[in-house]
Amino acid sequence: MDISRKIAIMVFTAVPAIMGGGIVYHFFGSFTQVIIYEALLLLAAIGCLGK
């Protein structure tokens, strides 16, 4: 996988991290759930980049 594809994957996961973090905080009202959501998203991004 070339570097431009890896950067595109990181950008593609940055948008759900920002928007999704706000949505998760709105529904649950706690940063604990936001951290869990961000950690799961990070693991998914690392899994995609590790291929």
CHARMM-style PDB file with segment names, atoms N, HN, CA, C and O in Angstrom:
ATOM      1  N   MET     1       0.851  -1.158   0.000  1.00  0.00      PROA
ATOM      2  CA  MET     1       0.000   0.000   0.000  1.00  0.00      PROA
ATOM      3  C   MET     1       0.910   1.238   0.000  1.00  0.00      PROA
ATOM      4  O   MET     1       1.819   1.358   0.822  1.00  0.00      PROA
ATOM      5  N   ASP     2       0.648   2.138  -0.925  1.00  0.00      PROA
ATOM      6  HN  ASP     2      -0.091   2.041  -1.592  1.00  0.00      PROA
ATOM      7  CA  ASP     2       1.497   3.320  -1.029  1.00  0.00      PROA
ATOM      8  C   ASP     2       1.110   4.379   0.005  1.00  0.00      PROA
ATOM      9  O   ASP     2       0.062   4.292   0.644  1.00  0.00      PROA
ATOM     10  N   ILE     3       1.976   5.374   0.151  1.00  0.00      PROA
ATOM     11  HN  ILE     3       2.827   5.445  -0.369  1.00  0.00      PROA
ATOM     12  CA  ILE     3       1.800   6.379   1.192  1.00  0.00      PROA
ATOM     13  C   ILE     3       0.550   7.238   0.969  1.00  0.00      PROA
ATOM     14  O   ILE     3      -0.112   7.631   1.930  1.00  0.00      PROA
ATOM     15  N   SER     4       0.230   7.526  -0.284  1.00  0.00      PROA
ATOM     16  HN  SER     4       0.767   7.207  -1.064  1.00  0.00      PROA
ATOM     17  CA  SER     4      -0.954   8.355  -0.529  1.00  0.00      PROA
ATOM     18  C   SER     4      -2.232   7.640  -0.104  1.00  0.00      PROA
ATOM     19  O   SER     4      -3.168   8.275   0.382  1.00  0.00      PROA
ATOM     20  N   ARG     5      -2.274   6.330  -0.286  1.00  0.00      PROA
ATOM     21  HN  ARG     5      -1.514   5.814  -0.681  1.00  0.00      PROA
ATOM     22  CA  ARG     5      -3.456   5.572   0.153  1.00  0.00      PROA
ATOM     23  C   ARG     5      -3.545   5.547   1.676  1.00  0.00      PROA
ATOM     24  O   ARG     5      -4.641   5.640   2.227  1.00  0.00      PROA
ATOM     25  N   LYS     6      -2.419   5.424   2.359  1.00  0.00      PROA
ATOM     26  HN  LYS     6      -1.529   5.348   1.911  1.00  0.00      PROA
ATOM     27  CA  LYS     6      -2.416   5.441   3.820  1.00  0.00      PROA
ATOM     28  C   LYS     6      -2.880   6.788   4.356  1.00  0.00      PROA
ATOM     29  O   LYS     6      -3.630   6.841   5.330  1.00  0.00      PROA
ATOM     30  N   ILE     7      -2.445   7.868   3.735  1.00  0.00      PROA
ATOM     31  HN  ILE     7      -1.835   7.825   2.943  1.00  0.00      PROA
ATOM     32  CA  ILE     7      -2.874   9.201   4.159  1.00  0.00      PROA
ATOM     33  C   ILE     7      -4.372   9.373   3.920  1.00  0.00      PROA
ATOM     34  O   ILE     7      -5.067   9.964   4.746  1.00  0.00      PROA
ATOM     35  N   ALA     8      -4.871   8.861   2.800  1.00  0.00      PROA
ATOM     36  HN  ALA     8      -4.306   8.381   2.129  1.00  0.00      PROA
ATOM     37  CA  ALA     8      -6.296   8.959   2.506  1.00  0.00      PROA
ATOM     38  C   ALA     8      -7.124   8.201   3.545  1.00  0.00      PROA
ATOM     39  O   ALA     8      -8.195   8.667   3.935  1.00  0.00      PROA
ATOM     40  N   ILE     9      -6.650   7.056   3.992  1.00  0.00      PROA
ATOM     41  HN  ILE     9      -5.781   6.678   3.675  1.00  0.00      PROA
ATOM     42  CA  ILE     9      -7.356   6.295   5.020  1.00  0.00      PROA
ATOM     43  C   ILE     9      -7.370   7.067   6.332  1.00  0.00      PROA
ATOM     44  O   ILE     9      -8.384   7.077   7.030  1.00  0.00      PROA
ATOM     45  N   MET    10      -6.272   7.708   6.674  1.00  0.00      PROA
ATOM     46  HN  MET    10      -5.448   7.700   6.107  1.00  0.00      PROA
ATOM     47  CA  MET    10      -6.225   8.486   7.901  1.00  0.00      PROA
ATOM     48  C   MET    10      -7.166   9.687   7.836  1.00  0.00      PROA
ATOM     49  O   MET    10      -7.814  10.012   8.831  1.00  0.00      PROA
ATOM     50  N   VAL    11      -7.252  10.354   6.674  1.00  0.00      PROA
ATOM     51  HN  VAL    11      -6.726  10.090   5.866  1.00  0.00      PROA
ATOM     52  CA  VAL    11      -8.189  11.467   6.512  1.00  0.00      PROA
ATOM     53  C   VAL    11      -9.621  10.956   6.574  1.00  0.00      PROA
ATOM     54  O   VAL    11     -10.485  11.591   7.178  1.00  0.00      PROA
ATOM     55  N   PHE    12      -9.869   9.818   5.955  1.00  0.00      PROA
ATOM     56  HN  PHE    12      -9.166   9.303   5.465  1.00  0.00      PROA
ATOM     57  CA  PHE    12     -11.212   9.239   5.934  1.00  0.00      PROA
ATOM     58  C   PHE    12     -11.686   8.858   7.329  1.00  0.00      PROA
ATOM     59  O   PHE    12     -12.886   8.899   7.601  1.00  0.00      PROA
ATOM     60  N   THR    13     -10.769   8.489   8.217  1.00  0.00      PROA
ATOM     61  HN  THR    13      -9.794   8.456   7.996  1.00  0.00      PROA
ATOM     62  CA  THR    13     -11.162   8.152   9.585  1.00  0.00      PROA
ATOM     63  C   THR    13     -11.162   9.372  10.500  1.00  0.00      PROA
ATOM     64  O   THR    13     -11.718   9.308  11.596  1.00  0.00      PROA
ATOM     65  N   ALA    14     -10.556  10.476  10.081  1.00  0.00      PROA
ATOM     66  HN  ALA    14     -10.105  10.528   9.191  1.00  0.00      PROA
ATOM     67  CA  ALA    14     -10.549  11.680  10.918  1.00  0.00      PROA
ATOM     68  C   ALA    14     -11.930  12.330  10.967  1.00  0.00      PROA
ATOM     69  O   ALA    14     -12.335  12.855  12.004  1.00  0.00      PROA
ATOM     70  N   VAL    15     -12.643  12.295   9.860  1.00  0.00      PROA
ATOM     71  HN  VAL    15     -12.314  11.868   9.018  1.00  0.00      PROA
ATOM     72  CA  VAL    15     -13.972  12.919   9.827  1.00  0.00      PROA
ATOM     73  C   VAL    15     -14.945  12.193  10.776  1.00  0.00      PROA
ATOM     74  O   VAL    15     -15.619  12.860  11.561  1.00  0.00      PROA
ATOM     75  N   PRO    16     -15.042  10.859  10.734  1.00  0.00      PROA
ATOM     76  CA  PRO    16     -15.924  10.198  11.711  1.00  0.00      PROA
ATOM     77  C   PRO    16     -15.456  10.386  13.154  1.00  0.00      PROA
ATOM     78  O   PRO    16     -16.273  10.379  14.074  1.00  0.00      PROA
ATOM     79  N   ALA    17     -14.157  10.552  13.356  1.00  0.00      PROA
ATOM     80  HN  ALA    17     -13.493  10.557  12.609  1.00  0.00      PROA
ATOM     81  CA  ALA    17     -13.664  10.767  14.719  1.00  0.00      PROA
ATOM     82  C   ALA    17     -14.161  12.094  15.267  1.00  0.00      PROA
ATOM     83  O   ALA    17     -14.556  12.175  16.430  1.00  0.00      PROA
ATOM     84  N   ILE    18     -14.148  13.129  14.448  1.00  0.00      PROA
ATOM     85  HN  ILE    18     -13.827  13.063  13.503  1.00  0.00      PROA
ATOM     86  CA  ILE    18     -14.582  14.443  14.908  1.00  0.00      PROA
ATOM     87  C   ILE    18     -16.097  14.504  15.021  1.00  0.00      PROA
ATOM     88  O   ILE    18     -16.632  14.863  16.070  1.00  0.00      PROA
ATOM     89  N   MET    19     -16.782  14.157  13.951  1.00  0.00      PROA
ATOM     90  HN  MET    19     -16.348  13.866  13.099  1.00  0.00      PROA
ATOM     91  CA  MET    19     -18.245  14.235  13.939  1.00  0.00      PROA
ATOM     92  C   MET    19     -18.860  13.186  14.874  1.00  0.00      PROA
ATOM     93  O   MET    19     -19.767  13.493  15.647  1.00  0.00      PROA
ATOM     94  N   GLY    20     -18.371  11.976  14.799  1.00  0.00      PROA
ATOM     95  HN  GLY    20     -17.634  11.727  14.171  1.00  0.00      PROA
ATOM     96  CA  GLY    20     -18.912  10.896  15.626  1.00  0.00      PROA
ATOM     97  C   GLY    20     -18.675  11.120  17.106  1.00  0.00      PROA
ATOM     98  O   GLY    20     -19.512  10.764  17.935  1.00  0.00      PROA
ATOM     99  N   GLY    21     -17.530  11.712  17.443  1.00  0.00      PROA
ATOM    100  HN  GLY    21     -16.849  12.002  16.769  1.00  0.00      PROA
ATOM    101  CA  GLY    21     -17.262  12.013  18.844  1.00  0.00      PROA
ATOM    102  C   GLY    21     -18.281  12.982  19.421  1.00  0.00      PROA
ATOM    103  O   GLY    21     -18.727  12.828  20.558  1.00  0.00      PROA
ATOM    104  N   GLY    22     -18.642  13.979  18.630  1.00  0.00      PROA
ATOM    105  HN  GLY    22     -18.280  14.105  17.706  1.00  0.00      PROA
ATOM    106  CA  GLY    22     -19.664  14.927  19.068  1.00  0.00      PROA
ATOM    107  C   GLY    22     -21.028  14.289  19.204  1.00  0.00      PROA
ATOM    108  O   GLY    22     -21.771  14.580  20.142  1.00  0.00      PROA
ATOM    109  N   ILE    23     -21.353  13.422  18.269  1.00  0.00      PROA
ATOM    110  HN  ILE    23     -20.750  13.186  17.508  1.00  0.00      PROA
ATOM    111  CA  ILE    23     -22.655  12.739  18.321  1.00  0.00      PROA
ATOM    112  C   ILE    23     -22.724  11.796  19.519  1.00  0.00      PROA
ATOM    113  O   ILE    23     -23.735  11.742  20.218  1.00  0.00      PROA
ATOM    114  N   VAL    24     -21.646  11.058  19.749  1.00  0.00      PROA
ATOM    115  HN  VAL    24     -20.824  11.102  19.182  1.00  0.00      PROA
ATOM    116  CA  VAL    24     -21.622  10.149  20.900  1.00  0.00      PROA
ATOM    117  C   VAL    24     -21.733  10.935  22.196  1.00  0.00      PROA
ATOM    118  O   VAL    24     -22.444  10.523  23.113  1.00  0.00      PROA
ATOM    119  N   TYR    25     -21.038  12.064  22.281  1.00  0.00      PROA
ATOM    120  HN  TYR    25     -20.460  12.399  21.537  1.00  0.00      PROA
ATOM    121  CA  TYR    25     -21.133  12.882  23.499  1.00  0.00      PROA
ATOM    122  C   TYR    25     -22.544  13.442  23.677  1.00  0.00      PROA
ATOM    123  O   TYR    25     -23.041  13.533  24.800  1.00  0.00      PROA
ATOM    124  N   HSD    26     -23.177  13.810  22.587  1.00  0.00      PROA
ATOM    125  HN  HSD    26     -22.773  13.736  21.675  1.00  0.00      PROA
ATOM    126  CA  HSD    26     -24.542  14.344  22.681  1.00  0.00      PROA
ATOM    127  C   HSD    26     -25.504  13.299  23.245  1.00  0.00      PROA
ATOM    128  O   HSD    26     -26.337  13.615  24.095  1.00  0.00      PROA
ATOM    129  N   PHE    27     -25.390  12.068  22.777  1.00  0.00      PROA
ATOM    130  HN  PHE    27     -24.713  11.812  22.087  1.00  0.00      PROA
ATOM    131  CA  PHE    27     -26.325  11.036  23.210  1.00  0.00      PROA
ATOM    132  C   PHE    27     -26.027  10.504  24.608  1.00  0.00      PROA
ATOM    133  O   PHE    27     -26.951  10.197  25.360  1.00  0.00      PROA
ATOM    134  N   PHE    28     -24.738  10.391  24.968  1.00  0.00      PROA
ATOM    135  HN  PHE    28     -23.987  10.640  24.357  1.00  0.00      PROA
ATOM    136  CA  PHE    28     -24.394   9.780  26.251  1.00  0.00      PROA
ATOM    137  C   PHE    28     -24.005  10.802  27.317  1.00  0.00      PROA
ATOM    138  O   PHE    28     -24.141  10.522  28.508  1.00  0.00      PROA
ATOM    139  N   GLY    29     -23.522  11.987  26.916  1.00  0.00      PROA
ATOM    140  HN  GLY    29     -23.411  12.215  25.948  1.00  0.00      PROA
ATOM    141  CA  GLY    29     -23.202  13.031  27.871  1.00  0.00      PROA
ATOM    142  C   GLY    29     -21.979  12.771  28.724  1.00  0.00      PROA
ATOM    143  O   GLY    29     -21.825  13.372  29.787  1.00  0.00      PROA
ATOM    144  N   SER    30     -21.102  11.881  28.272  1.00  0.00      PROA
ATOM    145  HN  SER    30     -21.227  11.393  27.408  1.00  0.00      PROA
ATOM    146  CA  SER    30     -19.914  11.557  29.040  1.00  0.00      PROA
ATOM    147  C   SER    30     -18.739  11.324  28.090  1.00  0.00      PROA
ATOM    148  O   SER    30     -18.895  10.785  26.994  1.00  0.00      PROA
ATOM    149  N   PHE    31     -17.575  11.741  28.540  1.00  0.00      PROA
ATOM    150  HN  PHE    31     -17.448  12.178  29.430  1.00  0.00      PROA
ATOM    151  CA  PHE    31     -16.398  11.546  27.698  1.00  0.00      PROA
ATOM    152  C   PHE    31     -15.880  10.113  27.718  1.00  0.00      PROA
ATOM    153  O   PHE    31     -15.068   9.743  26.870  1.00  0.00      PROA
ATOM    154  N   THR    32     -16.328   9.312  28.659  1.00  0.00      PROA
ATOM    155  HN  THR    32     -16.987   9.612  29.348  1.00  0.00      PROA
ATOM    156  CA  THR    32     -15.896   7.918  28.710  1.00  0.00      PROA
ATOM    157  C   THR    32     -16.332   7.174  27.447  1.00  0.00      PROA
ATOM    158  O   THR    32     -15.543   6.435  26.858  1.00  0.00      PROA
ATOM    159  N   GLN    33     -17.560   7.362  27.041  1.00  0.00      PROA
ATOM    160  HN  GLN    33     -18.201   7.962  27.520  1.00  0.00      PROA
ATOM    161  CA  GLN    33     -18.051   6.711  25.825  1.00  0.00      PROA
ATOM    162  C   GLN    33     -17.363   7.272  24.590  1.00  0.00      PROA
ATOM    163  O   GLN    33     -17.144   6.546  23.619  1.00  0.00      PROA
ATOM    164  N   VAL    34     -17.020   8.555  24.616  1.00  0.00      PROA
ATOM    165  HN  VAL    34     -17.198   9.144  25.404  1.00  0.00      PROA
ATOM    166  CA  VAL    34     -16.310   9.152  23.483  1.00  0.00      PROA
ATOM    167  C   VAL    34     -14.926   8.532  23.355  1.00  0.00      PROA
ATOM    168  O   VAL    34     -14.480   8.241  22.245  1.00  0.00      PROA
ATOM    169  N   ILE    35     -14.251   8.329  24.459  1.00  0.00      PROA
ATOM    170  HN  ILE    35     -14.612   8.565  25.361  1.00  0.00      PROA
ATOM    171  CA  ILE    35     -12.917   7.720  24.429  1.00  0.00      PROA
ATOM    172  C   ILE    35     -12.999   6.291  23.916  1.00  0.00      PROA
ATOM    173  O   ILE    35     -12.142   5.858  23.146  1.00  0.00      PROA
ATOM    174  N   ILE    36     -14.021   5.558  24.336  1.00  0.00      PROA
ATOM    175  HN  ILE    36     -14.717   5.909  24.961  1.00  0.00      PROA
ATOM    176  CA  ILE    36     -14.210   4.189  23.840  1.00  0.00      PROA
ATOM    177  C   ILE    36     -14.456   4.195  22.340  1.00  0.00      PROA
ATOM    178  O   ILE    36     -13.883   3.384  21.613  1.00  0.00      PROA
ATOM    179  N   TYR    37     -15.308   5.108  21.870  1.00  0.00      PROA
ATOM    180  HN  TYR    37     -15.773   5.767  22.460  1.00  0.00      PROA
ATOM    181  CA  TYR    37     -15.594   5.231  20.434  1.00  0.00      PROA
ATOM    182  C   TYR    37     -14.325   5.567  19.656  1.00  0.00      PROA
ATOM    183  O   TYR    37     -14.056   4.974  18.611  1.00  0.00      PROA
ATOM    184  N   GLU    38     -13.546   6.520  20.168  1.00  0.00      PROA
ATOM    185  HN  GLU    38     -13.765   7.002  21.016  1.00  0.00      PROA
ATOM    186  CA  GLU    38     -12.313   6.918  19.488  1.00  0.00      PROA
ATOM    187  C   GLU    38     -11.304   5.765  19.466  1.00  0.00      PROA
ATOM    188  O   GLU    38     -10.602   5.577  18.473  1.00  0.00      PROA
ATOM    189  N   ALA    39     -11.230   5.000  20.545  1.00  0.00      PROA
ATOM    190  HN  ALA    39     -11.801   5.152  21.352  1.00  0.00      PROA
ATOM    191  CA  ALA    39     -10.303   3.868  20.597  1.00  0.00      PROA
ATOM    192  C   ALA    39     -10.689   2.798  19.578  1.00  0.00      PROA
ATOM    193  O   ALA    39      -9.825   2.235  18.907  1.00  0.00      PROA
ATOM    194  N   LEU    40     -11.987   2.520  19.464  1.00  0.00      PROA
ATOM    195  HN  LEU    40     -12.689   2.978  20.009  1.00  0.00      PROA
ATOM    196  CA  LEU    40     -12.438   1.539  18.472  1.00  0.00      PROA
ATOM    197  C   LEU    40     -12.164   2.015  17.049  1.00  0.00      PROA
ATOM    198  O   LEU    40     -11.777   1.225  16.187  1.00  0.00      PROA
ATOM    199  N   LEU    41     -12.366   3.301  16.810  1.00  0.00      PROA
ATOM    200  HN  LEU    41     -12.680   3.942  17.510  1.00  0.00      PROA
ATOM    201  CA  LEU    41     -12.082   3.863  15.501  1.00  0.00      PROA
ATOM    202  C   LEU    41     -10.588   3.814  15.195  1.00  0.00      PROA
ATOM    203  O   LEU    41     -10.194   3.546  14.060  1.00  0.00      PROA
ATOM    204  N   LEU    42      -9.765   4.069  16.192  1.00  0.00      PROA
ATOM    205  HN  LEU    42     -10.085   4.287  17.114  1.00  0.00      PROA
ATOM    206  CA  LEU    42      -8.314   4.000  16.012  1.00  0.00      PROA
ATOM    207  C   LEU    42      -7.873   2.575  15.702  1.00  0.00      PROA
ATOM    208  O   LEU    42      -7.020   2.360  14.840  1.00  0.00      PROA
ATOM    209  N   LEU    43      -8.449   1.605  16.400  1.00  0.00      PROA
ATOM    210  HN  LEU    43      -9.142   1.780  17.100  1.00  0.00      PROA
ATOM    211  CA  LEU    43      -8.112   0.209  16.115  1.00  0.00      PROA
ATOM    212  C   LEU    43      -8.519  -0.198  14.698  1.00  0.00      PROA
ATOM    213  O   LEU    43      -7.804  -0.953  14.039  1.00  0.00      PROA
ATOM    214  N   ALA    44      -9.647   0.293  14.236  1.00  0.00      PROA
ATOM    215  HN  ALA    44     -10.228   0.906  14.771  1.00  0.00      PROA
ATOM    216  CA  ALA    44     -10.077   0.004  12.871  1.00  0.00      PROA
ATOM    217  C   ALA    44      -9.131   0.641  11.866  1.00  0.00      PROA
ATOM    218  O   ALA    44      -8.807   0.023  10.851  1.00  0.00      PROA
ATOM    219  N   ALA    45      -8.685   1.856  12.125  1.00  0.00      PROA
ATOM    220  HN  ALA    45      -8.949   2.358  12.950  1.00  0.00      PROA
ATOM    221  CA  ALA    45      -7.754   2.534  11.215  1.00  0.00      PROA
ATOM    222  C   ALA    45      -6.413   1.813  11.183  1.00  0.00      PROA
ATOM    223  O   ALA    45      -5.822   1.643  10.116  1.00  0.00      PROA
ATOM    224  N   ILE    46      -5.938   1.394  12.335  1.00  0.00      PROA
ATOM    225  HN  ILE    46      -6.418   1.532  13.201  1.00  0.00      PROA
ATOM    226  CA  ILE    46      -4.663   0.665  12.386  1.00  0.00      PROA
ATOM    227  C   ILE    46      -4.785  -0.666  11.671  1.00  0.00      PROA
ATOM    228  O   ILE    46      -3.847  -1.115  11.013  1.00  0.00      PROA
ATOM    229  N   GLY    47      -5.953  -1.302  11.802  1.00  0.00      PROA
ATOM    230  HN  GLY    47      -6.716  -0.937  12.336  1.00  0.00      PROA
ATOM    231  CA  GLY    47      -6.179  -2.562  11.100  1.00  0.00      PROA
ATOM    232  C   GLY    47      -6.149  -2.380   9.588  1.00  0.00      PROA
ATOM    233  O   GLY    47      -5.610  -3.217   8.864  1.00  0.00      PROA
ATOM    234  N   CYS    48      -6.732  -1.282   9.116  1.00  0.00      PROA
ATOM    235  HN  CYS    48      -7.170  -0.602   9.704  1.00  0.00      PROA
ATOM    236  CA  CYS    48      -6.710  -1.004   7.666  1.00  0.00      PROA
ATOM    237  C   CYS    48      -5.308  -0.660   7.191  1.00  0.00      PROA
ATOM    238  O   CYS    48      -4.900  -1.069   6.104  1.00  0.00      PROA
ATOM    239  N   LEU    49      -4.571   0.088   8.000  1.00  0.00      PROA
ATOM    240  HN  LEU    49      -4.902   0.420   8.883  1.00  0.00      PROA
ATOM    241  CA  LEU    49      -3.222   0.477   7.602  1.00  0.00      PROA
ATOM    242  C   LEU    49      -2.229  -0.671   7.711  1.00  0.00      PROA
ATOM    243  O   LEU    49      -1.201  -0.676   7.033  1.00  0.00      PROA
ATOM    244  N   GLY    50      -2.532  -1.635   8.555  1.00  0.00      PROA
ATOM    245  HN  GLY    50      -3.367  -1.631   9.106  1.00  0.00      PROA
ATOM    246  CA  GLY    50      -1.613  -2.740   8.756  1.00  0.00      PROA
ATOM    247  C   GLY    50      -1.610  -3.760   7.634  1.00  0.00      PROA
ATOM    248  O   GLY    50      -0.710  -4.596   7.555  1.00  0.00      PROA
ATOM    249  N   LYS    51      -2.600  -3.699   6.774  1.00  0.00      PROA
ATOM    250  HN  LYS    51      -3.331  -3.020   6.839  1.00  0.00      PROA
ATOM    251  CA  LYS    51      -2.670  -4.670   5.683  1.00  0.00      PROA
ATOM    252  C   LYS    51      -1.523  -4.519   4.722  1.00  0.00      PROA
ATOM    253  OT1 LYS    51      -1.435  -5.262   3.745  1.00  0.00      PROA
TER     254      LYS     51
END
